[in-house]
Amino acid sequence: MIAALTLLLACQLAGEVAARALHLPLPGPVLGMILLAVGLLARGGDPPAEFAAAADGLLRNLGLLFVPAAVGVVLHLDLLARAAAPIALAVLVGTLAAIGVTGWVTAWLLRAQGGRDAA
């Protein structure tokens, strides 16, 4: 379990170092996740049982990781109240864009597979 958690943190660290050293516009943890995915695909795609158990343990306690973010939101409620309209607009536009892109990609994939007509 310790080795698996160390691997997860090492991938995150490697991603963080790469993002800062190369001045990439991606967050370090995202690059670390990409490195981890490439590593898992290189070894056949199936993670070792110990790694899967460590990941499941983290996922079971995922709610605890949102506590610092929630505290930050509560601390800045006045700022959020002042910027409520732009935030609401950004959420609305982002949601509509995500739904639209998802529909477009789904239709494109169905056409590419020769499946039923998505239109």
OpenMM code with the backbone's topology and positions (N, CA, C; nanometers):
from openmm import Vec3, app, unit

residues = "MET ILE ALA ALA LEU THR LEU LEU LEU ALA CYS GLN LEU ALA GLY GLU VAL ALA ALA ARG ALA LEU HIS LEU PRO LEU PRO GLY PRO VAL LEU GLY MET ILE LEU LEU ALA VAL GLY LEU LEU ALA ARG GLY GLY ASP PRO PRO ALA GLU PHE ALA ALA ALA ALA ASP GLY LEU LEU ARG ASN LEU GLY LEU LEU PHE VAL PRO ALA ALA VAL GLY VAL VAL LEU HIS LEU ASP LEU LEU ALA ARG ALA ALA ALA PRO ILE ALA LEU ALA VAL LEU VAL GLY THR LEU ALA ALA ILE GLY VAL THR GLY TRP VAL THR ALA TRP LEU LEU ARG ALA GLN GLY GLY ARG ASP ALA ALA".split()
positions = [
    Vec3(0.0821, -0.1190, 0.0000),
    Vec3(0.0000, 0.0000, 0.0000),
    Vec3(0.0867, 0.1256, 0.0000),
    Vec3(0.1939, 0.1247, 0.0803),
    Vec3(0.2834, 0.2398, 0.0880),
    Vec3(0.3518, 0.2605, -0.0469),
    Vec3(0.3924, 0.1520, -0.1112),
    Vec3(0.4590, 0.1635, -0.2415),
    Vec3(0.3641, 0.2232, -0.3453),
    Vec3(0.2384, 0.1842, -0.3411),
    Vec3(0.1412, 0.2361, -0.4371),
    Vec3(0.1148, 0.3845, -0.4136),
    Vec3(0.0995, 0.4240, -0.2870),
    Vec3(0.0803, 0.5660, -0.2566),
    Vec3(0.2041, 0.6471, -0.2942),
    Vec3(0.3216, 0.5884, -0.2742),
    Vec3(0.4455, 0.6553, -0.3136),
    Vec3(0.4502, 0.6743, -0.4644),
    Vec3(0.4055, 0.5743, -0.5400),
    Vec3(0.4011, 0.5861, -0.6853),
    Vec3(0.3057, 0.6973, -0.7284),
    Vec3(0.1891, 0.7048, -0.6655),
    Vec3(0.0942, 0.8112, -0.6970),
    Vec3(0.1546, 0.9490, -0.6711),
    Vec3(0.2162, 0.9644, -0.5551),
    Vec3(0.2761, 1.0935, -0.5206),
    Vec3(0.3978, 1.1243, -0.6082),
    Vec3(0.4729, 1.0228, -0.6467),
    Vec3(0.5882, 1.0435, -0.7349),
    Vec3(0.5429, 1.0905, -0.8727),
    Vec3(0.4333, 1.0343, -0.9222),
    Vec3(0.3804, 1.0790, -1.0512),
    Vec3(0.3321, 1.2234, -1.0422),
    Vec3(0.2678, 1.2577, -0.9309),
    Vec3(0.2233, 1.3955, -0.9133),
    Vec3(0.3437, 1.4896, -0.9055),
    Vec3(0.4456, 1.4509, -0.8327),
    Vec3(0.5659, 1.5324, -0.8213),
    Vec3(0.6334, 1.5486, -0.9571),
    Vec3(0.6461, 1.4399, -1.0328),
    Vec3(0.7074, 1.4474, -1.1651),
    Vec3(0.6286, 1.5403, -1.2568),
    Vec3(0.4970, 1.5330, -1.2486),
    Vec3(0.4146, 1.6234, -1.3288),
    Vec3(0.4322, 1.7681, -1.2876),
    Vec3(0.4405, 1.7923, -1.1577),
    Vec3(0.4599, 1.9290, -1.1071),
    Vec3(0.5949, 1.9849, -1.1506),
    Vec3(0.6978, 1.9035, -1.1407),
    Vec3(0.8316, 1.9462, -1.1825),
    Vec3(0.8322, 1.9749, -1.3329),
    Vec3(0.7724, 1.8869, -1.4114),
    Vec3(0.7691, 1.9075, -1.5566),
    Vec3(0.6898, 2.0327, -1.5926),
    Vec3(0.5760, 2.0557, -1.5273),
    Vec3(0.4947, 2.1729, -1.5582),
    Vec3(0.5697, 2.3016, -1.5276),
    Vec3(0.6404, 2.3047, -1.4159),
    Vec3(0.7139, 2.4269, -1.3792),
    Vec3(0.8397, 2.4439, -1.4623),
    Vec3(0.9124, 2.3351, -1.4874),
    Vec3(1.0376, 2.3451, -1.5624),
    Vec3(1.0133, 2.3817, -1.7086),
    Vec3(0.9071, 2.3282, -1.7661),
    Vec3(0.8791, 2.3528, -1.9083),
    Vec3(0.7791, 2.4658, -1.9302),
    Vec3(0.7340, 2.5282, -1.8211),
    Vec3(0.6366, 2.6382, -1.8281),
    Vec3(0.5134, 2.5984, -1.9083),
    Vec3(0.4619, 2.4808, -1.8777),
    Vec3(0.3447, 2.4294, -1.9480),
    Vec3(0.2175, 2.4878, -1.8870),
    Vec3(0.1123, 2.5053, -1.9676),
    Vec3(-0.0118, 2.5625, -1.9154),
    Vec3(-0.1003, 2.4605, -1.8429),
    Vec3(-0.0524, 2.3393, -1.8243),
    Vec3(-0.1279, 2.2361, -1.7539),
    Vec3(-0.0826, 2.2276, -1.6091),
    Vec3(-0.1757, 2.2000, -1.5182),
    Vec3(-0.1348, 2.1800, -1.3788),
    Vec3(-0.0482, 2.0551, -1.3642),
    Vec3(0.0431, 2.0583, -1.2690),
    Vec3(0.1313, 1.9449, -1.2445),
    Vec3(0.0591, 1.8148, -1.2160),
    Vec3(-0.0470, 1.8162, -1.1315),
    Vec3(-0.1171, 1.6901, -1.1063),
    Vec3(-0.1808, 1.6296, -1.2318),
    Vec3(-0.2215, 1.7130, -1.3262),
    Vec3(-0.2779, 1.6608, -1.4513),
    Vec3(-0.1678, 1.5927, -1.5319),
    Vec3(-0.0511, 1.6550, -1.5384),
    Vec3(0.0602, 1.5910, -1.6085),
    Vec3(0.1018, 1.4617, -1.5386),
    Vec3(0.0987, 1.4629, -1.4059),
    Vec3(0.1300, 1.3410, -1.3310),
    Vec3(0.0315, 1.2304, -1.3604),
    Vec3(-0.0971, 1.2667, -1.3731),
    Vec3(-0.1989, 1.1672, -1.4059),
    Vec3(-0.1752, 1.1104, -1.5462),
    Vec3(-0.1320, 1.1962, -1.6380),
    Vec3(-0.1009, 1.1491, -1.7731),
    Vec3(0.0181, 1.0534, -1.7685),
    Vec3(0.1203, 1.0893, -1.6916),
    Vec3(0.2355, 0.9998, -1.6767),
    Vec3(0.1944, 0.8652, -1.6180),
    Vec3(0.1092, 0.8697, -1.5173),
    Vec3(0.0607, 0.7459, -1.4554),
    Vec3(-0.0177, 0.6619, -1.5557),
    Vec3(-0.1047, 0.7254, -1.6336),
    Vec3(-0.1835, 0.6523, -1.7335),
    Vec3(-0.0929, 0.5893, -1.8385),
    Vec3(0.0082, 0.6634, -1.8838),
    Vec3(0.1017, 0.6094, -1.9836),
    Vec3(0.1777, 0.4903, -1.9241),
    Vec3(0.2196, 0.5052, -1.7989),
    Vec3(0.2900, 0.3942, -1.7337),
    Vec3(0.2033, 0.2706, -1.7201),
    Vec3(0.0767, 0.2902, -1.6832),
    Vec3(-0.0136, 0.1754, -1.6705),
    Vec3(-0.0417, 0.1111, -1.8057),
    Vec3(-0.0572, 0.1937, -1.9091),
    Vec3(-0.0793, 0.1383, -2.0435),
    Vec3(0.0441, 0.0636, -2.0925),
    Vec3(0.1625, 0.1116, -2.0571),
    Vec3(0.2860, 0.0456, -2.0998),
    Vec3(0.3007, -0.0925, -2.0371),
    Vec3(0.2443, -0.1109, -1.9191),
    Vec3(0.2556, -0.2421, -1.8543),
    Vec3(0.1343, -0.3314, -1.8811),
    Vec3(0.0496, -0.2927, -1.9741),
    Vec3(-0.0614, -0.3782, -2.0135),
    Vec3(-0.1977, -0.3241, -1.9771),
    Vec3(-0.2052, -0.2163, -1.9037),
    Vec3(-0.3339, -0.1549, -1.8748),
    Vec3(-0.3947, -0.1899, -1.7413),
    Vec3(-0.3701, -0.3088, -1.6909),
    Vec3(-0.4275, -0.3490, -1.5620),
    Vec3(-0.3326, -0.3103, -1.4494),
    Vec3(-0.3828, -0.2328, -1.3528),
    Vec3(-0.2952, -0.1948, -1.2418),
    Vec3(-0.2731, -0.3130, -1.1478),
    Vec3(-0.1624, -0.3134, -1.0777),
    Vec3(-0.1407, -0.4184, -0.9774),
    Vec3(-0.2480, -0.4096, -0.8690),
    Vec3(-0.2743, -0.5206, -0.8022),
    Vec3(-0.3797, -0.5246, -0.7001),
    Vec3(-0.3520, -0.4257, -0.5875),
    Vec3(-0.2261, -0.4116, -0.5478),
    Vec3(-0.1909, -0.3187, -0.4396),
    Vec3(-0.2204, -0.1746, -0.4810),
    Vec3(-0.1930, -0.1428, -0.6055),
    Vec3(-0.2190, -0.0084, -0.6569),
    Vec3(-0.3695, 0.0187, -0.6625),
    Vec3(-0.4446, -0.0779, -0.7085),
    Vec3(-0.5903, -0.0631, -0.7142),
    Vec3(-0.6483, -0.0443, -0.5743),
    Vec3(-0.5960, -0.1174, -0.4762),
    Vec3(-0.6450, -0.1040, -0.3386),
    Vec3(-0.6147, 0.0350, -0.2834),
    Vec3(-0.4968, 0.0881, -0.3130),
    Vec3(-0.4614, 0.2223, -0.2664),
    Vec3(-0.5508, 0.3271, -0.3312),
    Vec3(-0.5747, 0.3129, -0.4595),
    Vec3(-0.6621, 0.4073, -0.5297),
    Vec3(-0.8049, 0.3993, -0.4764),
    Vec3(-0.8530, 0.2790, -0.4500),
    Vec3(-0.9877, 0.2636, -0.3934),
    Vec3(-0.9966, 0.3280, -0.2556),
    Vec3(-0.8917, 0.3142, -0.1750),
    Vec3(-0.8894, 0.3777, -0.0437),
    Vec3(-0.8971, 0.5296, -0.0541),
    Vec3(-0.8261, 0.5857, -0.1498),
    Vec3(-0.8330, 0.7307, -0.1705),
    Vec3(-0.9721, 0.7726, -0.2173),
    Vec3(-1.0292, 0.6949, -0.3070),
    Vec3(-1.1617, 0.7297, -0.3594),
    Vec3(-1.2697, 0.7199, -0.2522),
    Vec3(-1.2563, 0.6251, -0.1607),
    Vec3(-1.3543, 0.6123, -0.0526),
    Vec3(-1.3538, 0.7348, 0.0384),
    Vec3(-1.2398, 0.8011, 0.0478),
    Vec3(-1.2272, 0.9182, 0.1350),
    Vec3(-1.2161, 1.0481, 0.0561),
    Vec3(-1.2620, 1.0467, -0.0656),
    Vec3(-1.2490, 1.1632, -0.1528),
    Vec3(-1.3186, 1.2859, -0.0961),
    Vec3(-1.4286, 1.2668, -0.0267),
    Vec3(-1.5015, 1.3799, 0.0296),
    Vec3(-1.4170, 1.4636, 0.1239),
    Vec3(-1.3248, 1.4005, 0.1957),
    Vec3(-1.2385, 1.4741, 0.2877),
    Vec3(-1.1470, 1.5712, 0.2143),
    Vec3(-1.1140, 1.5395, 0.0895),
    Vec3(-1.0246, 1.6268, 0.0137),
    Vec3(-1.0930, 1.7562, -0.0283),
    Vec3(-1.2256, 1.7623, -0.0196),
    Vec3(-1.2976, 1.8836, -0.0570),
    Vec3(-1.3137, 1.9793, 0.0607),
    Vec3(-1.2764, 1.9377, 0.1808),
    Vec3(-1.2919, 2.0243, 0.2975),
    Vec3(-1.2105, 2.1531, 0.2834),
    Vec3(-1.0836, 2.1500, 0.2440),
    Vec3(-1.0101, 2.2761, 0.2292),
    Vec3(-1.0731, 2.3691, 0.1247),
    Vec3(-1.1231, 2.3149, 0.0166),
    Vec3(-1.1878, 2.3986, -0.0845),
    Vec3(-1.3150, 2.4618, -0.0293),
    Vec3(-1.3909, 2.3863, 0.0466),
    Vec3(-1.5141, 2.4399, 0.1057),
    Vec3(-1.4825, 2.5495, 0.2063),
    Vec3(-1.3768, 2.5337, 0.2831),
    Vec3(-1.3363, 2.6369, 0.3780),
    Vec3(-1.2968, 2.7636, 0.3034),
    Vec3(-1.2257, 2.7476, 0.1909),
    Vec3(-1.1883, 2.8633, 0.1100),
    Vec3(-1.3098, 2.9367, 0.0560),
    Vec3(-1.4111, 2.8624, 0.0148),
    Vec3(-1.5336, 2.9250, -0.0350),
    Vec3(-1.6018, 3.0030, 0.0764),
    Vec3(-1.6105, 2.9450, 0.1938),
    Vec3(-1.6760, 3.0130, 0.3058),
    Vec3(-1.5990, 3.1383, 0.3455),
    Vec3(-1.4666, 3.1328, 0.3398),
    Vec3(-1.3862, 3.2487, 0.3757),
    Vec3(-1.4028, 3.3641, 0.2773),
    Vec3(-1.4392, 3.3344, 0.1539),
    Vec3(-1.4495, 3.4375, 0.0509),
    Vec3(-1.5924, 3.4550, 0.0004),
    Vec3(-1.6893, 3.4375, 0.0875),
    Vec3(-1.8291, 3.4541, 0.0469),
    Vec3(-1.8590, 3.5959, -0.0007),
    Vec3(-1.7965, 3.6967, 0.0600),
    Vec3(-1.8207, 3.8343, 0.0168),
    Vec3(-1.7718, 3.8564, -0.1261),
    Vec3(-1.6567, 3.8017, -0.1599),
    Vec3(-1.6049, 3.8106, -0.2965),
    Vec3(-1.6960, 3.7367, -0.3941),
    Vec3(-1.7432, 3.6199, -0.3545),
    Vec3(-1.8348, 3.5432, -0.4401),
    Vec3(-1.9665, 3.6177, -0.4603),
    Vec3(-2.0146, 3.6852, -0.3557),
    Vec3(-2.1394, 3.7607, -0.3676),
    Vec3(-2.1226, 3.8763, -0.4657),
    Vec3(-2.0077, 3.9419, -0.4611),
    Vec3(-1.9832, 4.0541, -0.5537),
    Vec3(-1.9692, 4.0070, -0.6978),
    Vec3(-1.9192, 3.8878, -0.7177),
    Vec3(-1.8963, 3.8361, -0.8526),
    Vec3(-1.9977, 3.7287, -0.8899),
    Vec3(-2.1159, 3.7321, -0.8298),
    Vec3(-2.2151, 3.6265, -0.8529),
    Vec3(-2.2596, 3.6197, -0.9988),
    Vec3(-2.2855, 3.7341, -1.0607),
    Vec3(-2.3334, 3.7333, -1.1997),
    Vec3(-2.2300, 3.6743, -1.2957),
    Vec3(-2.1036, 3.7201, -1.2936),
    Vec3(-2.0057, 3.6588, -1.3847),
    Vec3(-1.9837, 3.5100, -1.3578),
    Vec3(-1.9860, 3.4719, -1.2297),
    Vec3(-1.9677, 3.3294, -1.1967),
    Vec3(-2.0843, 3.2480, -1.2498),
    Vec3(-2.2066, 3.2968, -1.2303),
    Vec3(-2.3251, 3.2256, -1.2804),
    Vec3(-2.3210, 3.2152, -1.4324),
    Vec3(-2.2803, 3.3230, -1.4990),
    Vec3(-2.2708, 3.3206, -1.6456),
    Vec3(-2.1650, 3.2203, -1.6915),
    Vec3(-2.0512, 3.2191, -1.6237),
    Vec3(-1.9452, 3.1250, -1.6604),
    Vec3(-1.9899, 2.9804, -1.6407),
    Vec3(-2.0608, 2.9536, -1.5310),
    Vec3(-2.1109, 2.8183, -1.5063),
    Vec3(-2.2120, 2.7786, -1.6131),
    Vec3(-2.3032, 2.8695, -1.6480),
    Vec3(-2.4046, 2.8416, -1.7495),
    Vec3(-2.3417, 2.8163, -1.8858),
    Vec3(-2.2525, 2.9049, -1.9273),
    Vec3(-2.1879, 2.8897, -2.0585),
    Vec3(-2.1022, 2.7625, -2.0608),
    Vec3(-2.0284, 2.7376, -1.9534),
    Vec3(-1.9453, 2.6169, -1.9482),
    Vec3(-2.0275, 2.4895, -1.9534),
    Vec3(-2.1396, 2.4894, -1.8829),
    Vec3(-2.2265, 2.3715, -1.8835),
    Vec3(-2.2855, 2.3484, -2.0217),
    Vec3(-2.3360, 2.4545, -2.0835),
    Vec3(-2.3935, 2.4404, -2.2176),
    Vec3(-2.2882, 2.3974, -2.3196),
    Vec3(-2.1668, 2.4523, -2.3071),
    Vec3(-2.0596, 2.4122, -2.3985),
    Vec3(-2.0231, 2.2654, -2.3790),
    Vec3(-2.0160, 2.2205, -2.2540),
    Vec3(-1.9831, 2.0798, -2.2275),
    Vec3(-2.0905, 1.9867, -2.2821),
    Vec3(-2.2168, 2.0236, -2.2644),
    Vec3(-2.3260, 1.9413, -2.3178),
    Vec3(-2.3199, 1.9382, -2.4698),
    Vec3(-2.2971, 2.0537, -2.5312),
    Vec3(-2.2899, 2.0601, -2.6775),
    Vec3(-2.1745, 1.9793, -2.7333),
    Vec3(-2.0571, 1.9943, -2.6745),
    Vec3(-1.9402, 1.9198, -2.7232),
    Vec3(-1.9596, 1.7701, -2.7016),
    Vec3(-2.0173, 1.7313, -2.5888),
    Vec3(-2.0432, 1.5898, -2.5636),
    Vec3(-2.1383, 1.5323, -2.6675),
    Vec3(-2.2442, 1.6056, -2.6984),
    Vec3(-2.3379, 1.5604, -2.8019),
    Vec3(-2.2723, 1.5504, -2.9380),
    Vec3(-2.1914, 1.6503, -2.9717),
    Vec3(-2.1239, 1.6498, -3.1018),
    Vec3(-2.0267, 1.5316, -3.1110),
    Vec3(-1.9480, 1.5081, -3.0063),
    Vec3(-1.8520, 1.3966, -3.0081),
    Vec3(-1.9254, 1.2628, -3.0136),
    Vec3(-2.0359, 1.2506, -2.9397),
    Vec3(-2.1132, 1.1268, -2.9432),
    Vec3(-2.1685, 1.1002, -3.0825),
    Vec3(-2.2250, 1.2036, -3.1451),
    Vec3(-2.2774, 1.1872, -3.2809),
    Vec3(-2.1651, 1.1512, -3.3780),
    Vec3(-2.0509, 1.2154, -3.3639),
    Vec3(-1.9382, 1.1879, -3.4522),
    Vec3(-1.8897, 1.0441, -3.4350),
    Vec3(-1.8802, 0.9979, -3.3098),
    Vec3(-1.8363, 0.8602, -3.2849),
    Vec3(-1.9363, 0.7585, -3.3383),
    Vec3(-2.0646, 0.7870, -3.3233),
    Vec3(-2.1658, 0.6946, -3.3760),
    Vec3(-2.1580, 0.6865, -3.5282),
    Vec3(-2.1375, 0.8013, -3.5930),
    Vec3(-2.1230, 0.7994, -3.7395),
    Vec3(-1.9966, 0.7265, -3.7806),
    Vec3(-1.8883, 0.7476, -3.7047),
    Vec3(-1.7605, 0.6847, -3.7382),
    Vec3(-1.7674, 0.5332, -3.7215),
    Vec3(-1.8489, 0.4852, -3.6274),
    Vec3(-1.8640, 0.3417, -3.6069),
    Vec3(-1.9655, 0.2814, -3.7020),
    Vec3(-2.0342, 0.3647, -3.7758),
    Vec3(-2.1370, 0.3144, -3.8656),
    Vec3(-2.2617, 0.2695, -3.7930),
    Vec3(-2.2800, 0.3224, -3.6731),
    Vec3(-2.3967, 0.2857, -3.5920),
    Vec3(-2.5209, 0.3594, -3.6362),
    Vec3(-2.6169, 0.3623, -3.5485),
    Vec3(-2.7438, 0.4282, -3.5796),
    Vec3(-2.7228, 0.5777, -3.5987),
    Vec3(-2.8096, 0.6392, -3.6716),
    Vec3(-2.8025, 0.7809, -3.7009),
    Vec3(-2.8279, 0.8600, -3.5727),
    Vec3(-2.7325, 0.9480, -3.5367),
    Vec3(-2.7437, 1.0236, -3.4123),
    Vec3(-2.8293, 1.1480, -3.4280),
    Vec3(-2.8601, 1.1843, -3.5488),
    Vec3(-2.9342, 1.3093, -3.5700),
    Vec3(-3.0814, 1.2928, -3.5460),
] * unit.nanometer
topology = app.Topology()
chain = topology.addChain("A")
for resn in residues:
    res = topology.addResidue(resn, chain)
    for name in ("N", "CA", "C"):
        topology.addAtom(name, app.Element.getBySymbol(name[0]), res)
